Amino acid sequence: MAKQFDALSDVLIRFIETQHMFFVGSAAAEGRVNISPKGMDSLRVLGPNRIVWRNLTGSGNETAGHLAQINRMTLMWCGFEAKPMILRCYGSARTLHPRDADFEPLNALFPASHGARQIYDVALDLVQTSCGYAVPFMDYAGERDVLKKWADDRGADGISTYWETRNQSTIDGAPTHILGRQTD
């Protein structure tokens, strides 16, 4: 039932654009595999083999730490509404931090946020669809504003402090480079 493609078609791009959430998977060579749900207005398809998504400050920073070790990422969407389908996009990603020159032009594609932590510029090398027949129907009830309020309440200085105290390493202790690469 699975079908594989070299790139996203217009039909698959429209499917992505109608989804309210997606999942990100990453892993280092050793340690835990991270699968994280993402929502809000945080993803753009920039071409048949290019997706960018903005990572907002949150409890963990696993993806950045994993990509610093092994550059691979999987994005996944599930058709919870009318069309039963699972879409996976496999590829590699550039991690861009606010200090990087390419960050701001891509960040401008999204609503302003104090919590913008990284942008992942994903180059797709495989796209796969599968049936999704076992995925339940779920109704979309709206966006949560908790993360936005949390970041707004802290402001830029509070977010920087959070990065320093909570986002410098993965749960397995790998560096995320949120504050820059350390030199010997």
C-alpha positions as CSV (number, residue, x, y, z in Angstrom):
1,M,0.0,0.0,0.0
2,A,2.9,2.4,0.5
3,K,4.1,4.4,-2.5
4,Q,7.4,6.2,-2.8
5,F,8.3,9.3,-4.7
6,D,11.4,11.4,-5.3
7,A,9.6,14.7,-4.5
8,L,6.3,16.2,-3.3
9,S,3.6,16.5,-5.9
10,D,1.1,19.3,-5.9
11,V,-1.5,16.9,-4.4
12,L,0.8,16.1,-1.5
13,I,1.7,19.7,-1.0
14,R,-2.0,20.6,-0.7
15,F,-2.4,17.7,1.8
16,I,0.4,19.2,4.0
17,E,-1.1,22.7,3.8
18,T,-4.4,21.4,5.1
19,Q,-2.9,19.6,8.2
20,H,-2.9,21.3,11.6
21,M,0.0,19.3,13.0
22,F,3.0,17.3,11.9
23,F,5.5,15.1,13.6
24,V,9.3,15.3,13.6
25,G,11.6,12.3,14.1
26,S,15.3,12.5,14.7
27,A,18.0,10.4,16.3
28,A,21.7,10.3,17.0
29,A,23.8,7.2,16.5
30,E,23.2,6.2,20.1
31,G,20.6,7.3,22.7
32,R,17.0,8.0,22.4
33,V,14.9,8.5,19.3
34,N,12.9,11.7,19.4
35,I,9.5,12.1,18.0
36,S,7.9,15.4,18.5
37,P,4.5,16.8,17.5
38,K,4.5,20.3,16.0
39,G,1.6,22.7,15.4
40,M,0.9,26.4,15.2
41,D,1.9,28.2,12.0
42,S,5.4,26.7,11.8
43,L,5.9,25.0,8.4
44,R,6.3,26.1,4.8
45,V,6.8,24.0,1.7
46,L,9.2,25.9,-0.5
47,G,9.4,23.4,-3.3
48,P,8.9,19.8,-4.2
49,N,12.1,18.8,-2.3
50,R,12.3,21.6,0.3
51,I,10.4,22.3,3.5
52,V,11.3,24.7,6.3
53,W,9.9,24.6,9.7
54,R,10.4,26.9,12.7
55,N,11.1,25.3,16.1
56,L,9.8,27.4,18.9
57,T,11.4,27.3,22.4
58,G,10.1,24.5,24.5
59,S,11.1,22.0,27.1
60,G,13.6,20.0,25.1
61,N,15.9,20.7,22.2
62,E,16.5,17.2,20.9
63,T,16.3,17.8,17.1
64,A,19.2,20.3,17.2
65,G,21.4,18.0,19.2
66,H,20.6,15.0,17.0
67,L,21.2,16.9,13.7
68,A,24.6,18.1,15.0
69,Q,25.6,14.5,15.2
70,I,23.8,12.9,12.3
71,N,22.0,14.9,9.7
72,R,18.8,13.1,9.1
73,M,15.2,14.0,9.8
74,T,11.7,12.5,9.1
75,L,8.6,14.6,8.9
76,M,5.2,12.9,9.1
77,W,1.6,14.0,8.7
78,C,-1.6,11.9,9.4
79,G,-4.9,12.5,7.7
80,F,-7.1,12.7,10.8
81,E,-10.0,14.2,8.9
82,A,-11.6,13.1,5.6
83,K,-8.7,11.6,3.6
84,P,-7.0,8.6,5.2
85,M,-3.3,9.0,4.5
86,I,0.0,9.0,6.2
87,L,2.8,11.1,4.5
88,R,6.4,10.8,5.5
89,C,9.2,13.0,4.1
90,Y,12.8,11.8,4.7
91,G,15.8,13.9,4.3
92,S,18.6,16.1,5.8
93,A,18.3,19.5,7.3
94,R,20.4,22.6,7.9
95,T,19.9,23.9,11.4
96,L,19.7,27.7,11.5
97,H,19.8,29.7,14.8
98,P,18.9,33.3,15.2
99,R,22.6,34.2,15.0
100,D,22.9,32.7,11.5
101,A,22.7,35.0,8.4
102,D,20.0,32.8,6.7
103,F,17.8,32.6,9.8
104,E,16.0,36.0,9.5
105,P,14.8,35.7,5.8
106,L,13.2,32.3,6.6
107,N,11.9,33.4,10.0
108,A,10.1,36.2,8.2
109,L,7.9,33.6,6.5
110,F,6.2,33.0,9.9
111,P,4.4,35.1,12.5
112,A,6.7,37.0,14.8
113,S,7.6,35.1,18.0
114,H,10.1,35.7,20.8
115,G,10.4,32.0,21.1
116,A,11.8,31.3,17.6
117,R,14.8,29.0,18.4
118,Q,15.8,27.3,15.2
119,I,14.7,27.0,11.6
120,Y,15.2,23.6,9.9
121,D,15.7,23.8,6.2
122,V,14.9,20.3,5.1
123,A,16.1,18.8,1.8
124,L,13.9,15.9,0.9
125,D,15.3,12.8,-0.7
126,L,12.4,10.4,-0.3
127,V,8.6,10.9,0.0
128,Q,6.4,8.1,1.0
129,T,2.6,7.8,1.4
130,S,0.8,4.9,3.1
131,C,-2.9,4.2,3.6
132,G,-3.6,5.6,7.1
133,Y,-6.7,3.3,7.3
134,A,-6.1,2.7,11.0
135,V,-5.6,6.4,11.9
136,P,-8.8,7.6,13.8
137,F,-11.0,10.5,12.8
138,M,-10.2,13.5,14.9
139,D,-11.9,16.9,14.9
140,Y,-9.7,20.1,14.9
141,A,-10.8,22.3,17.8
142,G,-8.3,25.2,17.3
143,E,-4.8,26.3,18.2
144,R,-3.5,26.5,21.7
145,D,-2.0,29.8,22.7
146,V,-0.1,28.6,25.7
147,L,3.4,28.5,24.1
148,K,2.9,31.9,22.6
149,K,1.9,33.4,25.9
150,W,4.7,31.7,27.7
151,A,7.3,33.2,25.3
152,D,5.7,36.6,25.3
153,D,5.7,36.7,29.1
154,R,9.4,35.9,29.2
155,G,10.5,38.2,26.4
156,A,13.8,38.0,24.6
157,D,15.9,38.1,27.8
158,G,13.9,35.4,29.5
159,I,14.1,33.2,26.4
160,S,17.9,33.6,26.3
161,T,18.1,32.6,30.0
162,Y,15.9,29.6,29.3
163,W,18.2,28.5,26.4
164,E,21.2,28.9,28.7
165,T,19.7,26.9,31.6
166,R,17.4,24.4,29.8
167,N,18.2,24.0,26.1
168,Q,22.0,23.5,25.8
169,S,21.9,19.7,25.7
170,T,19.7,16.8,24.8
171,I,18.2,14.4,27.3
172,D,21.2,12.1,26.5
173,G,23.7,15.0,27.2
174,A,24.6,15.9,23.6
175,P,25.2,19.6,22.8
176,T,22.5,21.5,20.9
177,H,24.7,24.5,20.1
178,I,21.9,26.8,20.9
179,L,24.4,29.4,22.2
180,G,27.0,28.6,19.5
181,R,29.6,25.9,19.1
182,Q,32.1,25.6,21.9
183,T,35.8,25.8,21.0
184,D,38.6,24.1,22.9
